[in-house]
Amino acid sequence: MDIQKFRTLLDESYNWPDYYEFKFIIKIEDKLLIIDKLPGYQITETLSKKGNYTSISARKLMKSTDEVLEVYELMSTIKGVISL
C-alpha cells in the first residue's frame, strides 16, 4: 500500500490520540530486534506451529498518524520483518 493512501486511511479511521496495535512477524531468533525498539508498548507474542516464527503484537497510545508511520519506518529497517 502506498504511504499516502495508508496515511489517509489512518486519518479516517482514528481520532488521535488513540490506541494503535502494530503486528509484525519475524524469525523467533530475531524477535528481540523488534521488541527492543518498542519500549513502553504492551507486547504479546504468538509462536508459529513449527516454532520458527513469532507474531508480535504491540499496542500503545499514539499521538498522531505520523507517529504510527514512524514506527513502521523504523521496523522496515529490520531484515526479515513482515509488517501486517
ROVO-833782 format. One record per residue: residue in one letter; residue number from 1; x, y, z of N, C-alpha, C in turn. Coordinates in nm, 2 decimals, padded with zeros to 4 digits, always signed. Example, Ala and Ser with C-alpha at 12.3 -4.5 7.8 and 13.67 -1.06 7.14 Angstrom:
(r "A",1,(+01.32,-00.57,+00.78),(+01.23,-00.45,+00.78),(+01.32,-00.33,+00.78))
(r "S",2,(+01.28,-00.22,+00.71),(+01.37,-00.11,+00.71),(+01.29,+00.00,+00.79))
END
This chain:
(r "M",1,(+00.09,-00.12,+00.00),(+00.00,+00.00,+00.00),(+00.09,+00.12,+00.00))
(r "D",2,(+00.05,+00.22,-00.07),(+00.13,+00.34,-00.08),(+00.11,+00.43,+00.05))
(r "I",3,(+00.21,+00.50,+00.09),(+00.21,+00.57,+00.22),(+00.10,+00.67,+00.22))
(r "Q",4,(+00.08,+00.74,+00.12),(-00.03,+00.85,+00.12),(-00.17,+00.78,+00.14))
(r "K",5,(-00.19,+00.67,+00.08),(-00.32,+00.60,+00.10),(-00.33,+00.55,+00.24))
(r "F",6,(-00.22,+00.50,+00.29),(-00.22,+00.45,+00.43),(-00.24,+00.56,+00.53))
(r "R",7,(-00.18,+00.67,+00.50),(-00.19,+00.79,+00.59),(-00.34,+00.84,+00.59))
(r "T",8,(-00.40,+00.84,+00.47),(-00.54,+00.88,+00.46),(-00.63,+00.78,+00.54))
(r "L",9,(-00.61,+00.65,+00.52),(-00.68,+00.55,+00.59),(-00.67,+00.57,+00.74))
(r "L",10,(-00.55,+00.59,+00.79),(-00.53,+00.61,+00.94),(-00.61,+00.73,+00.98))
(r "D",11,(-00.60,+00.84,+00.91),(-00.66,+00.97,+00.95),(-00.81,+00.95,+00.95))
(r "E",12,(-00.87,+00.87,+00.86),(-01.01,+00.85,+00.86),(-01.06,+00.75,+00.96))
(r "S",13,(-00.97,+00.66,+01.01),(-01.01,+00.55,+01.10),(-00.99,+00.58,+01.24))
(r "Y",14,(-00.89,+00.68,+01.27),(-00.86,+00.70,+01.41),(-00.88,+00.85,+01.44))
(r "N",15,(-00.91,+00.88,+01.57),(-00.92,+01.01,+01.62),(-00.81,+01.03,+01.73))
(r "W",16,(-00.70,+01.08,+01.68),(-00.58,+01.09,+01.77),(-00.60,+01.19,+01.88))
(r "P",17,(-00.54,+01.15,+02.00),(-00.47,+01.03,+02.03),(-00.56,+00.91,+02.05))
(r "D",18,(-00.51,+00.80,+02.02),(-00.58,+00.67,+02.02),(-00.48,+00.56,+02.03))
(r "Y",19,(-00.54,+00.44,+02.08),(-00.45,+00.32,+02.08),(-00.44,+00.26,+01.95))
(r "Y",20,(-00.32,+00.22,+01.91),(-00.30,+00.15,+01.78),(-00.22,+00.03,+01.81))
(r "E",21,(-00.26,-00.08,+01.74),(-00.19,-00.21,+01.76),(-00.11,-00.24,+01.63))
(r "F",22,(+00.02,-00.26,+01.65),(+00.11,-00.30,+01.54),(+00.12,-00.45,+01.54))
(r "K",23,(+00.14,-00.51,+01.42),(+00.16,-00.65,+01.42),(+00.28,-00.68,+01.32))
(r "F",24,(+00.37,-00.76,+01.37),(+00.49,-00.80,+01.30),(+00.51,-00.95,+01.31))
(r "I",25,(+00.57,-01.00,+01.20),(+00.61,-01.14,+01.20),(+00.76,-01.14,+01.17))
(r "I",26,(+00.83,-01.23,+01.25),(+00.98,-01.24,+01.24),(+01.03,-01.37,+01.28))
(r "K",27,(+01.14,-01.41,+01.24),(+01.20,-01.54,+01.29),(+01.22,-01.53,+01.44))
(r "I",28,(+01.20,-01.64,+01.50),(+01.20,-01.64,+01.65),(+01.33,-01.59,+01.71))
(r "E",29,(+01.44,-01.62,+01.64),(+01.57,-01.58,+01.69),(+01.60,-01.43,+01.68))
(r "D",30,(+01.52,-01.37,+01.60),(+01.54,-01.22,+01.57),(+01.43,-01.14,+01.65))
(r "K",31,(+01.35,-01.20,+01.73),(+01.24,-01.12,+01.79),(+01.28,-01.00,+01.87))
(r "L",32,(+01.39,-01.01,+01.94),(+01.44,-00.90,+02.02),(+01.47,-00.78,+01.94))
(r "L",33,(+01.50,-00.80,+01.81),(+01.53,-00.68,+01.72),(+01.40,-00.59,+01.71))
(r "I",34,(+01.29,-00.65,+01.72),(+01.16,-00.58,+01.73),(+01.13,-00.53,+01.87))
(r "I",35,(+01.13,-00.62,+01.96),(+01.09,-00.59,+02.10),(+01.17,-00.48,+02.16))
(r "D",36,(+01.30,-00.48,+02.13),(+01.39,-00.38,+02.19),(+01.36,-00.24,+02.14))
(r "K",37,(+01.30,-00.23,+02.02),(+01.26,-00.10,+01.96),(+01.12,-00.05,+02.00))
(r "L",38,(+01.06,-00.12,+02.09),(+00.92,-00.09,+02.13),(+00.91,-00.08,+02.28))
(r "P",39,(+00.99,+00.01,+02.35),(+00.98,+00.02,+02.49),(+00.84,+00.09,+02.53))
(r "G",40,(+00.78,+00.05,+02.63),(+00.65,+00.11,+02.67),(+00.53,+00.06,+02.60))
(r "Y",41,(+00.55,-00.04,+02.51),(+00.44,-00.10,+02.44),(+00.39,-00.22,+02.51))
(r "Q",42,(+00.26,-00.25,+02.50),(+00.20,-00.37,+02.55),(+00.23,-00.48,+02.45))
(r "I",43,(+00.31,-00.57,+02.48),(+00.36,-00.67,+02.38),(+00.29,-00.81,+02.41))
(r "T",44,(+00.25,-00.87,+02.30),(+00.20,-01.01,+02.31),(+00.27,-01.09,+02.19))
(r "E",45,(+00.30,-01.21,+02.21),(+00.36,-01.30,+02.11),(+00.28,-01.42,+02.09))
(r "T",46,(+00.28,-01.47,+01.96),(+00.22,-01.59,+01.93),(+00.32,-01.67,+01.84))
(r "L",47,(+00.36,-01.79,+01.88),(+00.45,-01.87,+01.80),(+00.38,-01.94,+01.69))
(r "S",48,(+00.46,-01.96,+01.58),(+00.40,-02.03,+01.46),(+00.40,-02.18,+01.51))
(r "K",49,(+00.32,-02.26,+01.43),(+00.31,-02.40,+01.46),(+00.44,-02.47,+01.47))
(r "K",50,(+00.53,-02.45,+01.38),(+00.66,-02.51,+01.38),(+00.76,-02.45,+01.48))
(r "G",51,(+00.73,-02.33,+01.53),(+00.81,-02.26,+01.62),(+00.93,-02.18,+01.56))
(r "N",52,(+00.92,-02.16,+01.43),(+01.03,-02.09,+01.36),(+01.01,-01.94,+01.36))
(r "Y",53,(+00.88,-01.90,+01.36),(+00.85,-01.76,+01.35),(+00.76,-01.72,+01.47))
(r "T",54,(+00.76,-01.59,+01.50),(+00.67,-01.54,+01.61),(+00.59,-01.42,+01.55))
(r "S",55,(+00.47,-01.41,+01.59),(+00.39,-01.29,+01.56),(+00.39,-01.20,+01.68))
(r "I",56,(+00.43,-01.08,+01.66),(+00.44,-00.98,+01.78),(+00.34,-00.87,+01.76))
(r "S",57,(+00.25,-00.86,+01.86),(+00.15,-00.75,+01.86),(+00.20,-00.65,+01.96))
(r "A",58,(+00.20,-00.52,+01.92),(+00.24,-00.42,+02.01),(+00.14,-00.31,+02.01))
(r "R",59,(+00.09,-00.28,+02.13),(-00.02,-00.18,+02.14),(+00.03,-00.06,+02.23))
(r "K",60,(+00.00,+00.06,+02.18),(+00.04,+00.18,+02.26),(-00.05,+00.30,+02.22))
(r "L",61,(-00.07,+00.39,+02.31),(-00.14,+00.51,+02.28),(-00.05,+00.60,+02.19))
(r "M",62,(-00.10,+00.63,+02.07),(-00.02,+00.71,+01.97),(-00.09,+00.84,+01.96))
(r "K",63,(+00.00,+00.94,+01.93),(-00.05,+01.08,+01.93),(-00.10,+01.12,+01.79))
(r "S",64,(-00.05,+01.06,+01.69),(-00.08,+01.10,+01.55),(-00.05,+00.99,+01.45))
(r "T",65,(-00.10,+01.02,+01.33),(-00.07,+00.93,+01.22),(+00.08,+00.93,+01.19))
(r "D",66,(+00.15,+01.04,+01.20),(+00.29,+01.05,+01.18),(+00.37,+00.96,+01.28))
(r "E",67,(+00.32,+00.95,+01.40),(+00.39,+00.87,+01.50),(+00.38,+00.72,+01.46))
(r "V",68,(+00.26,+00.68,+01.41),(+00.24,+00.54,+01.36),(+00.33,+00.51,+01.25))
(r "L",69,(+00.34,+00.60,+01.15),(+00.42,+00.58,+01.03),(+00.57,+00.57,+01.07))
(r "E",70,(+00.61,+00.65,+01.17),(+00.75,+00.64,+01.21),(+00.79,+00.50,+01.26))
(r "V",71,(+00.69,+00.44,+01.33),(+00.72,+00.30,+01.39),(+00.73,+00.21,+01.27))
(r "Y",72,(+00.64,+00.21,+01.17),(+00.65,+00.13,+01.05),(+00.78,+00.15,+00.98))
(r "E",73,(+00.83,+00.28,+00.97),(+00.95,+00.31,+00.90),(+01.07,+00.25,+00.98))
(r "L",74,(+01.07,+00.26,+01.11),(+01.17,+00.20,+01.19),(+01.18,+00.05,+01.17))
(r "M",75,(+01.07,-00.02,+01.17),(+01.06,-00.16,+01.16),(+01.11,-00.21,+01.02))
(r "S",76,(+01.09,-00.12,+00.92),(+01.13,-00.16,+00.78),(+01.28,-00.17,+00.77))
(r "T",77,(+01.35,-00.12,+00.87),(+01.50,-00.13,+00.86),(+01.55,-00.27,+00.92))
(r "I",78,(+01.46,-00.35,+00.97),(+01.50,-00.48,+01.03),(+01.48,-00.58,+00.92))
(r "K",79,(+01.59,-00.65,+00.89),(+01.59,-00.75,+00.79),(+01.50,-00.87,+00.83))
(r "G",80,(+01.40,-00.91,+00.74),(+01.32,-01.02,+00.76),(+01.19,-00.99,+00.83))
(r "V",81,(+01.16,-00.87,+00.87),(+01.04,-00.84,+00.94),(+00.93,-00.83,+00.84))
(r "I",82,(+00.81,-00.88,+00.87),(+00.69,-00.86,+00.79),(+00.59,-00.78,+00.88))
(r "S",83,(+00.55,-00.67,+00.83),(+00.45,-00.58,+00.89),(+00.31,-00.61,+00.84))
(r "L",84,(+00.22,-00.62,+00.93),(+00.08,-00.65,+00.89),(+00.00,-00.53,+00.92))
END
